Amino acid sequence: MAAAGFALVLVASIFPWSRFGDTSGYLEAWRVGWSLPAVGAAAAGLAFAVMAWRRPMDARLEALAYAALAVVSGIAAYLHHHHPPPLSSPSFTPFLGIAGAAVALLGAVRKAASLVAARRPLP
């Protein structure tokens, strides 16, 4: 679920994140601005998810990394929408980034909840 959320943010980075000016073209979310930390954290999160899938590690570390990267990605996408580059206005696309970060955060919460449930003794 976390990988799907991070992938949604990366798919959203294909489309313009603002109208007029910087980041108003396709794949322009990878330019310097608030969109760059959003998609950078999503790319790191997706790479981490693939690495954790191929080589399992401590599940607590995995849930913490997903949550941290999802929060960074979501906050940066929010900040890009509310503080777009100079001489531009925000588009709808950062909301897709926020939604993807929310899905990734939900995946982190579900992973942490499953760890807590696994430690609970059966009645």
C-alpha positions as CSV (number, residue, x, y, z in Angstrom):
1,M,0.0,0.0,0.0
2,A,2.9,2.4,0.8
3,A,4.5,1.6,-2.5
4,A,1.3,2.4,-4.4
5,G,1.0,5.7,-2.6
6,F,4.6,6.7,-3.5
7,A,4.0,5.6,-7.1
8,L,0.9,7.8,-7.2
9,V,3.0,10.8,-6.2
10,L,5.6,9.9,-8.9
11,V,2.9,9.6,-11.5
12,A,1.5,13.0,-10.5
13,S,5.0,14.4,-11.0
14,I,4.6,13.8,-14.8
15,F,1.8,16.5,-15.0
16,P,2.2,20.3,-14.4
17,W,2.1,21.3,-10.7
18,S,1.3,24.9,-11.4
19,R,-0.1,27.1,-14.1
20,F,2.1,29.6,-15.8
21,G,5.8,30.0,-14.9
22,D,8.1,27.4,-13.4
23,T,6.7,23.8,-12.9
24,S,4.0,24.5,-15.5
25,G,5.1,21.9,-18.0
26,Y,5.3,18.2,-18.0
27,L,7.9,16.6,-15.7
28,E,8.6,20.1,-14.3
29,A,7.9,18.9,-10.8
30,W,11.5,17.8,-10.7
31,R,12.7,21.4,-10.7
32,V,13.8,23.3,-7.6
33,G,10.8,24.3,-5.5
34,W,8.4,22.6,-3.1
35,S,7.5,20.0,-5.7
36,L,11.1,18.6,-5.7
37,P,11.1,17.4,-2.0
38,A,7.6,15.9,-2.6
39,V,8.6,13.8,-5.5
40,G,12.1,13.2,-4.2
41,A,10.7,11.7,-1.0
42,A,8.2,9.7,-3.0
43,A,11.0,8.3,-5.2
44,A,13.1,7.4,-2.1
45,G,10.0,5.8,-0.5
46,L,9.3,3.7,-3.6
47,A,12.9,2.7,-3.8
48,F,12.9,1.8,-0.1
49,A,9.6,-0.2,-0.6
50,V,11.2,-2.2,-3.4
51,M,14.3,-2.8,-1.4
52,A,12.3,-4.0,1.6
53,W,10.2,-6.3,-0.6
54,R,13.3,-7.9,-2.1
55,R,15.3,-8.1,1.1
56,P,13.1,-8.1,4.2
57,M,14.3,-6.1,7.2
58,D,13.1,-5.0,10.6
59,A,9.4,-4.2,10.1
60,R,9.5,-1.4,12.7
61,L,12.2,0.4,10.7
62,E,10.2,-0.1,7.5
63,A,7.0,1.4,9.0
64,L,8.9,4.3,10.4
65,A,10.7,5.0,7.1
66,Y,7.4,4.8,5.1
67,A,5.7,7.2,7.6
68,A,8.5,9.7,7.6
69,L,8.9,9.8,3.8
70,A,5.1,10.0,3.3
71,V,4.9,13.0,5.7
72,V,7.7,14.8,3.9
73,S,6.1,14.1,0.6
74,G,2.6,15.2,1.7
75,I,3.8,18.4,3.4
76,A,6.0,19.4,0.5
77,A,3.1,18.9,-2.0
78,Y,0.8,20.9,0.3
79,L,3.4,23.7,0.5
80,H,3.8,23.7,-3.3
81,H,0.1,24.2,-3.7
82,H,-0.1,27.1,-1.2
83,H,3.2,28.7,-2.2
84,P,3.7,28.1,-5.9
85,P,6.7,29.5,-7.7
86,P,6.7,33.2,-8.5
87,L,4.4,34.4,-11.2
88,S,2.4,31.2,-11.3
89,S,-0.8,29.8,-9.8
90,P,-1.2,26.3,-8.4
91,S,-2.9,23.5,-10.3
92,F,-4.9,20.5,-9.0
93,T,-1.9,18.1,-9.4
94,P,-0.4,18.7,-5.9
95,F,-3.6,17.3,-4.5
96,L,-2.8,14.0,-6.2
97,G,0.6,14.2,-4.5
98,I,-1.1,14.8,-1.2
99,A,-3.5,11.9,-1.8
100,G,-0.6,9.6,-2.7
101,A,1.3,10.6,0.4
102,A,-1.9,9.9,2.4
103,V,-2.1,6.4,0.9
104,A,1.6,5.8,1.7
105,L,1.0,7.0,5.3
106,L,-2.0,4.7,5.6
107,G,0.2,1.8,4.5
108,A,2.8,2.7,7.2
109,V,0.0,2.9,9.8
110,R,-1.4,-0.5,8.8
111,K,2.1,-2.0,8.9
112,A,2.6,-0.6,12.4
113,A,-0.8,-1.8,13.5
114,S,-0.1,-5.3,12.3
115,L,3.1,-5.3,14.4
116,V,1.2,-4.2,17.5
117,A,-1.5,-6.9,16.8
118,A,1.2,-9.6,16.4
119,R,2.6,-8.8,19.8
120,R,-0.8,-9.0,21.5
121,P,-1.6,-12.4,23.1
122,L,-4.5,-14.3,21.9
123,P,-7.5,-14.6,24.3
